């Protein structure tokens, strides 16, 4: 059985197994390391540590936030509840369609998650009907 250990400042990678397996993992690791460190002289000032410090001091480019502003899906469902939408049993798909009619399009999985959370907090109740769940005011 062969093995090798790499301790990159306590990150420590340890591989054990048949010699060919260990050699293959080592070769892959070495190739990745060489690609990452290409052009960096490890023996002189300005090597890896200094390069990392320079990278950290650079301002990060501003990324657009994918988070939308405004009321949450659950808050919008609460509005539907207040309007009497849940006076009768409603399927998650109906809720999704109603929200879309009102101008807010949510994926079905987000609506379903909000409905389940509202059920857990007793804001809605759910009933199994026709192989699926339907939601109503408690």
One Martini backbone bead per residue (centre of mass of N, CA, C, O) as a GRO file, in nm:
protein
  138
    1UNK     BB    1   0.097   0.036   0.022
    2UNK     BB    2   0.030   0.369  -0.056
    3UNK     BB    3   0.144   0.715   0.024
    4UNK     BB    4   0.040   1.065   0.078
    5UNK     BB    5   0.138   1.393   0.212
    6UNK     BB    6  -0.021   1.716   0.246
    7UNK     BB    7   0.083   2.032   0.410
    8UNK     BB    8  -0.113   2.314   0.379
    9UNK     BB    9  -0.118   2.457   0.644
   10UNK     BB   10  -0.314   2.214   0.773
   11UNK     BB   11  -0.491   2.091   0.539
   12UNK     BB   12  -0.428   1.815   0.470
   13UNK     BB   13  -0.341   1.552   0.252
   14UNK     BB   14  -0.454   1.206   0.237
   15UNK     BB   15  -0.323   0.917   0.062
   16UNK     BB   16  -0.450   0.582   0.014
   17UNK     BB   17  -0.319   0.287  -0.161
   18UNK     BB   18  -0.256   0.196  -0.442
   19UNK     BB   19   0.002   0.291  -0.625
   20UNK     BB   20  -0.150   0.385  -0.884
   21UNK     BB   21  -0.357   0.560  -0.741
   22UNK     BB   22  -0.161   0.754  -0.598
   23UNK     BB   23  -0.019   0.850  -0.856
   24UNK     BB   24  -0.273   0.971  -0.988
   25UNK     BB   25  -0.343   1.173  -0.767
   26UNK     BB   26  -0.073   1.320  -0.766
   27UNK     BB   27  -0.076   1.411  -1.062
   28UNK     BB   28  -0.337   1.577  -1.042
   29UNK     BB   29  -0.245   1.763  -0.814
   30UNK     BB   30   0.008   1.874  -0.952
   31UNK     BB   31  -0.131   1.995  -1.199
   32UNK     BB   32  -0.310   2.191  -1.042
   33UNK     BB   33  -0.083   2.340  -0.893
   34UNK     BB   34   0.070   2.440  -1.143
   35UNK     BB   35  -0.162   2.607  -1.258
   36UNK     BB   36  -0.198   2.796  -1.005
   37UNK     BB   37   0.139   2.868  -1.000
   38UNK     BB   38   0.179   2.999  -1.254
   39UNK     BB   39   0.425   3.254  -1.240
   40UNK     BB   40   0.519   3.171  -0.945
   41UNK     BB   41   0.774   3.251  -0.723
   42UNK     BB   42   0.857   3.078  -0.429
   43UNK     BB   43   1.168   3.200  -0.365
   44UNK     BB   44   1.048   3.491  -0.371
   45UNK     BB   45   0.953   3.781  -0.339
   46UNK     BB   46   0.620   3.766  -0.442
   47UNK     BB   47   0.490   3.526  -0.397
   48UNK     BB   48   0.225   3.372  -0.278
   49UNK     BB   49   0.169   3.550  -0.027
   50UNK     BB   50   0.183   3.822  -0.178
   51UNK     BB   51  -0.027   3.759  -0.392
   52UNK     BB   52  -0.264   3.719  -0.194
   53UNK     BB   53  -0.254   4.001  -0.068
   54UNK     BB   54  -0.313   4.152  -0.330
   55UNK     BB   55  -0.586   4.018  -0.393
   56UNK     BB   56  -0.727   4.113  -0.120
   57UNK     BB   57  -0.682   4.433  -0.178
   58UNK     BB   58  -0.864   4.416  -0.398
   59UNK     BB   59  -1.133   4.513  -0.539
   60UNK     BB   60  -1.437   4.398  -0.569
   61UNK     BB   61  -1.660   4.325  -0.781
   62UNK     BB   62  -1.965   4.412  -0.857
   63UNK     BB   63  -2.257   4.239  -0.779
   64UNK     BB   64  -2.546   4.132  -0.858
   65UNK     BB   65  -2.837   4.103  -0.703
   66UNK     BB   66  -3.093   3.848  -0.692
   67UNK     BB   67  -3.246   3.999  -0.494
   68UNK     BB   68  -3.551   4.094  -0.418
   69UNK     BB   69  -3.770   4.337  -0.374
   70UNK     BB   70  -4.001   4.317  -0.133
   71UNK     BB   71  -4.229   4.107  -0.085
   72UNK     BB   72  -4.289   3.807  -0.003
   73UNK     BB   73  -4.449   3.529  -0.078
   74UNK     BB   74  -4.597   3.503   0.196
   75UNK     BB   75  -4.706   3.794   0.199
   76UNK     BB   76  -4.876   3.760  -0.061
   77UNK     BB   77  -5.048   3.527   0.052
   78UNK     BB   78  -5.168   3.690   0.285
   79UNK     BB   79  -5.330   3.877   0.103
   80UNK     BB   80  -5.508   3.659  -0.018
   81UNK     BB   81  -5.632   3.578   0.249
   82UNK     BB   82  -5.759   3.860   0.313
   83UNK     BB   83  -5.934   3.843   0.033
   84UNK     BB   84  -6.051   3.522   0.036
   85UNK     BB   85  -5.904   3.294  -0.131
   86UNK     BB   86  -5.912   3.073   0.132
   87UNK     BB   87  -6.220   2.990   0.167
   88UNK     BB   88  -6.122   2.785  -0.029
   89UNK     BB   89  -5.985   2.535  -0.174
   90UNK     BB   90  -5.625   2.533  -0.265
   91UNK     BB   91  -5.389   2.499  -0.487
   92UNK     BB   92  -5.071   2.576  -0.558
   93UNK     BB   93  -5.125   2.644  -0.855
   94UNK     BB   94  -5.342   2.859  -0.799
   95UNK     BB   95  -5.159   3.047  -0.643
   96UNK     BB   96  -4.955   3.097  -0.864
   97UNK     BB   97  -5.162   3.217  -1.067
   98UNK     BB   98  -5.262   3.452  -0.890
   99UNK     BB   99  -4.991   3.592  -0.858
  100UNK     BB  100  -4.951   3.638  -1.160
  101UNK     BB  101  -5.204   3.816  -1.200
  102UNK     BB  102  -5.076   4.032  -0.982
  103UNK     BB  103  -4.748   4.040  -1.089
  104UNK     BB  104  -4.620   3.771  -0.944
  105UNK     BB  105  -4.356   3.554  -1.021
  106UNK     BB  106  -4.339   3.221  -0.911
  107UNK     BB  107  -4.218   2.945  -0.830
  108UNK     BB  108  -4.365   2.661  -0.723
  109UNK     BB  109  -4.155   2.596  -0.495
  110UNK     BB  110  -4.196   2.868  -0.341
  111UNK     BB  111  -4.494   2.843  -0.285
  112UNK     BB  112  -4.488   2.571  -0.141
  113UNK     BB  113  -4.302   2.660   0.090
  114UNK     BB  114  -4.486   2.886   0.198
  115UNK     BB  115  -4.731   2.705   0.257
  116UNK     BB  116  -4.591   2.520   0.460
  117UNK     BB  117  -4.510   2.742   0.660
  118UNK     BB  118  -4.806   2.839   0.709
  119UNK     BB  119  -4.897   2.568   0.823
  120UNK     BB  120  -4.697   2.550   1.061
  121UNK     BB  121  -4.815   2.848   1.168
  122UNK     BB  122  -5.141   2.839   1.129
  123UNK     BB  123  -5.244   3.017   0.872
  124UNK     BB  124  -5.290   2.734   0.748
  125UNK     BB  125  -5.453   2.464   0.592
  126UNK     BB  126  -5.435   2.113   0.506
  127UNK     BB  127  -5.562   1.898   0.237
  128UNK     BB  128  -5.623   1.590   0.117
  129UNK     BB  129  -5.686   1.597  -0.247
  130UNK     BB  130  -5.662   1.410  -0.517
  131UNK     BB  131  -5.335   1.358  -0.453
  132UNK     BB  132  -5.335   1.644  -0.308
  133UNK     BB  133  -5.284   1.962  -0.190
  134UNK     BB  134  -5.487   2.181   0.010
  135UNK     BB  135  -5.577   2.522   0.087
  136UNK     BB  136  -5.685   2.691   0.400
  137UNK     BB  137  -5.848   2.832   0.624
  138UNK     BB  138  -5.872   2.760   0.968
   0.00000   0.00000   0.00000
